[in-house]
Amino acid sequence: MANNDSTQEIVATPLTATTPAGKAVAAPRLSPREESWFVSVRVPIISVAAFLLLWQFGARHMNPILMPTPTLVGSAFRDLISRGVLQKAFFISLQDMSYGYFIAIAVGSVLGVLTGRFRTFEKVVSPYISFFMATPTIALVPLVIVWFGFSQSSRVFLVAIHAVWPVAINTAMGIRVLSRLLRDVGWAYRLTESQFVRWVALPSAVPYILAGLRVALGRAVVGMIVAEMTMELTGLGGLVMVYGNAFKTAHLIAGVITSAVFAVFVSAMMDVVRDRFFPWIKGTSA
């Protein structure tokens, strides 16, 4: 038995701390909101900072043509911005991608609803969807040039044809997996086909649709770059091609980073829209 006169040792658990008087008190904990902010904001910043440090130390002994350091890429950004080259290329690419992306959303949503609701229509269009999903975008460039020439219309068409299929497939899947209970509710209220799609099917398919929009966004950026590199040397794709041919790798990487950051920004805005207008599906869509 332990001596009663001996001083009892207080062991601090991860959730407790000891005061100078020897009393155990609960350690402060982050609130759920603070913890969520730490994970969603500070952790990505720390990750990017660590990557840039590794890149700086790893590339400083390499040939700048092969791999420039982040400081050289930053200097290239300043040069492009000071001459107005990056802004001009960005707004051209923004127009190309925006037009093509919204056309893809409109066409893909209608196609997805029809495919999800009507089996016969699905059988008719399914081979074409599989064909275009498997066809490399670059293989369509000569045909698109024959159809539209060297114009913005050709670039917009290539963006749209590259981004429309994820929207159509995910919309159709979201409508097709509608629960039997919701179908019975529609029948009980004697909803017409258009009412059922608008009030039941589409709201239920929102997680699938948003996931499709996110995938389509990435494909739209790829289609935009391919169109601008192969059809006309314009926009961010043309900027990447011109500086790549000139072996100015820092300027090339600046164009690539601009394209990627733009896509990440739009994706983040989609998350904001989801959380603002569809809070009940947070965590269920990609």
C-alpha positions in Angstrom: 0.0 0.0 0.0 1.2 3.5 -0.8 2.1 5.8 2.1 -0.9 8.2 2.8 1.6 11.0 3.6 3.3 10.8 0.2 2.4 13.3 -2.4 0.1 11.9 -5.1 1.4 12.4 -8.6 -1.0 14.0 -11.0 -0.6 12.7 -14.5 -1.7 15.2 -17.3 -3.7 13.6 -20.1 -3.7 15.1 -23.6 -6.9 16.9 -22.5 -5.6 18.2 -19.2 -2.8 20.4 -17.9 -1.3 21.1 -14.4 -1.2 24.4 -12.7 1.7 25.5 -10.5 -0.4 24.6 -7.5 -0.6 21.0 -8.8 -4.2 21.0 -9.8 -5.3 19.5 -13.1 -7.3 21.7 -15.4 -8.8 21.0 -18.8 -6.6 22.2 -21.7 -8.2 24.6 -24.1 -9.7 22.9 -27.2 -10.5 24.3 -30.6 -14.1 24.8 -31.3 -15.5 22.8 -34.3 -15.6 26.0 -36.4 -11.9 26.9 -35.5 -10.8 23.3 -36.2 -12.6 23.4 -39.5 -11.0 26.7 -40.4 -7.5 25.3 -39.4 -7.9 22.3 -41.6 -9.5 24.0 -44.6 -7.3 27.1 -44.7 -4.0 26.8 -42.7 -3.2 23.2 -43.7 -3.3 23.9 -47.5 -1.2 27.1 -47.0 1.4 25.2 -45.0 1.4 22.4 -47.7 1.9 24.9 -50.5 4.7 26.8 -48.6 6.5 23.5 -47.9 6.2 22.5 -51.6 7.6 25.9 -52.7 10.6 25.5 -50.3 11.4 22.0 -51.6 11.0 23.3 -55.2 13.4 26.2 -54.5 16.1 24.1 -52.9 15.7 21.3 -55.4 15.8 23.5 -58.5 18.5 26.0 -57.7 21.3 23.6 -58.8 19.5 22.7 -62.1 19.5 24.2 -65.5 16.8 26.9 -65.5 15.6 25.7 -69.0 14.8 22.3 -67.4 13.4 23.5 -64.1 13.4 27.2 -63.0 13.1 28.1 -59.4 9.9 29.6 -57.9 11.8 33.0 -57.7 12.4 32.9 -61.5 8.8 32.0 -62.1 7.8 34.9 -59.9 10.0 37.2 -62.0 8.4 35.8 -65.2 4.9 36.6 -63.7 6.0 40.2 -63.0 7.4 40.5 -66.6 4.2 39.2 -68.2 1.9 41.3 -66.0 4.0 44.5 -66.5 3.7 44.1 -70.3 0.0 43.2 -70.1 0.6 39.9 -71.9 -0.8 37.7 -69.1 -4.0 39.8 -68.6 -4.8 39.7 -72.3 -4.2 36.0 -72.6 -6.2 35.3 -69.5 -9.3 37.2 -70.7 -9.2 35.5 -74.1 -9.1 32.1 -72.4 -11.8 33.2 -69.9 -14.1 33.9 -72.7 -13.3 30.7 -74.6 -13.8 28.5 -71.5 -16.9 30.3 -70.1 -18.8 30.1 -73.4 -17.9 26.5 -73.9 -18.5 25.5 -70.3 -21.9 27.0 -70.1 -22.9 25.5 -73.4 -21.8 22.1 -72.1 -23.8 22.6 -68.9 -27.0 23.5 -70.9 -26.7 20.7 -73.4 -25.4 18.1 -70.9 -28.2 18.8 -68.5 -30.9 18.3 -71.1 -29.2 15.3 -72.5 -28.8 13.8 -69.0 -32.4 14.3 -68.0 -33.6 12.7 -71.2 -31.2 9.8 -70.8 -32.1 9.3 -67.2 -35.8 9.3 -67.7 -36.3 7.5 -71.0 -34.6 4.1 -71.6 -35.2 4.2 -75.3 -33.4 7.5 -75.6 -30.6 6.1 -73.5 -30.1 3.2 -75.9 -30.0 5.6 -78.8 -27.4 8.0 -77.5 -25.3 5.7 -75.4 -23.0 4.6 -78.2 -22.3 8.3 -79.2 -21.6 9.3 -75.6 -19.1 6.4 -75.3 -17.5 7.3 -78.6 -16.9 10.9 -77.8 -15.8 10.2 -74.2 -13.1 7.8 -75.7 -12.1 10.1 -78.5 -8.9 12.2 -77.8 -9.7 15.9 -78.2 -6.6 16.5 -80.3 -8.0 14.1 -82.9 -11.1 16.4 -83.5 -9.0 19.5 -84.1 -8.6 19.1 -87.9 -12.4 18.4 -88.3 -13.3 21.4 -86.1 -11.1 23.6 -88.2 -12.8 22.4 -91.4 -16.2 23.2 -89.8 -15.5 26.5 -88.1 -12.2 27.7 -89.4 -9.6 29.5 -87.2 -12.0 31.5 -85.0 -13.3 31.7 -81.5 -16.3 29.6 -82.5 -14.0 26.6 -83.1 -12.3 27.0 -79.8 -15.6 27.3 -77.9 -17.0 24.2 -79.7 -13.9 22.2 -78.7 -14.3 23.2 -75.1 -18.0 22.4 -75.1 -17.6 19.0 -76.8 -14.9 18.1 -74.3 -16.9 19.1 -71.2 -20.4 18.1 -72.1 -20.2 14.4 -71.4 -19.5 14.3 -67.7 -22.5 16.6 -67.1 -24.7 14.4 -69.2 -23.5 11.1 -67.6 -23.7 12.4 -64.0 -27.1 14.0 -64.5 -28.5 10.8 -66.0 -27.0 8.7 -63.2 -28.5 11.0 -60.5 -32.0 10.8 -62.0 -31.7 7.1 -62.6 -30.8 6.2 -59.0 -33.9 8.1 -57.7 -35.3 6.2 -54.7 -38.5 4.2 -55.0 -40.0 6.3 -52.2 -39.6 9.5 -54.1 -41.1 7.9 -57.2 -44.1 6.8 -55.2 -44.5 10.4 -53.8 -44.6 11.7 -57.4 -47.2 9.1 -58.3 -49.3 9.9 -55.2 -49.4 13.6 -56.0 -50.1 12.8 -59.7 -47.2 14.9 -60.9 -46.8 15.4 -64.7 -43.5 14.4 -66.2 -42.2 17.9 -66.3 -43.3 18.6 -62.7 -41.7 15.3 -61.5 -38.4 16.2 -63.2 -38.4 19.8 -61.9 -39.6 19.2 -58.3 -38.3 15.7 -57.5 -35.7 14.3 -59.9 -33.5 17.2 -60.4 -33.3 18.3 -56.7 -32.5 14.7 -55.8 -29.8 14.5 -58.5 -28.0 17.7 -57.4 -25.0 15.9 -55.7 -24.4 13.9 -58.9 -24.8 17.1 -61.1 -22.3 19.1 -59.0 -19.8 16.2 -59.2 -20.3 16.2 -63.0 -19.8 20.0 -63.2 -16.5 19.7 -61.3 -15.2 17.0 -63.7 -16.5 19.0 -66.7 -14.6 22.1 -65.4 -11.3 20.2 -65.5 -12.1 18.9 -69.0 -13.1 22.4 -70.2 -9.7 23.8 -69.1 -7.9 21.0 -71.0 -10.1 21.6 -74.1 -9.4 25.3 -73.9 -5.6 24.8 -73.7 -5.6 22.3 -76.6 -7.7 24.6 -78.8 -5.6 27.6 -78.2 -2.3 25.7 -78.7 -3.4 24.0 -81.9 -5.9 26.2 -83.7 -4.6 29.7 -82.9 -1.7 30.8 -80.8 -3.8 32.9 -78.5 -4.9 32.9 -74.9 -3.0 31.0 -72.2 -2.6 28.0 -74.5 -0.9 30.1 -77.1 1.2 31.8 -74.4 2.4 28.4 -73.2 3.2 27.3 -76.8 5.1 30.4 -77.7 7.3 30.5 -74.6 7.8 26.7 -74.8 9.2 27.0 -78.3 11.4 29.8 -77.1 12.7 27.6 -74.2 11.6 30.3 -71.7 10.5 27.7 -69.2 9.8 30.2 -66.4 7.3 32.1 -68.6 5.8 28.7 -69.7 5.2 27.6 -66.1 3.7 31.0 -65.3 1.1 30.4 -68.0 0.4 26.8 -66.8 0.0 28.0 -63.2 -2.4 30.7 -64.2 -4.6 28.2 -66.0 -4.5 25.8 -63.0 -5.2 28.6 -60.4 -8.2 29.8 -62.5 -9.7 26.3 -62.5 -9.1 25.9 -58.7 -10.7 29.3 -58.1 -13.8 28.3 -60.1 -14.0 25.0 -58.3 -13.8 26.8 -55.0 -16.7 29.0 -56.1 -18.7 25.9 -56.9 -18.2 24.7 -53.4 -19.4 28.1 -52.1 -22.5 27.8 -54.2 -23.1 24.3 -53.0 -22.8 25.2 -49.4 -24.9 28.3 -49.8 -27.8 27.0 -51.9 -27.6 23.2 -51.2 -26.4 22.9 -47.6 -28.1 19.5 -47.1 -25.8 17.8 -49.6 -22.5 19.0 -48.2 -20.1 16.0 -48.0 -22.1 14.0 -50.5 -20.7 15.4 -53.8 -17.2 15.5 -55.1 
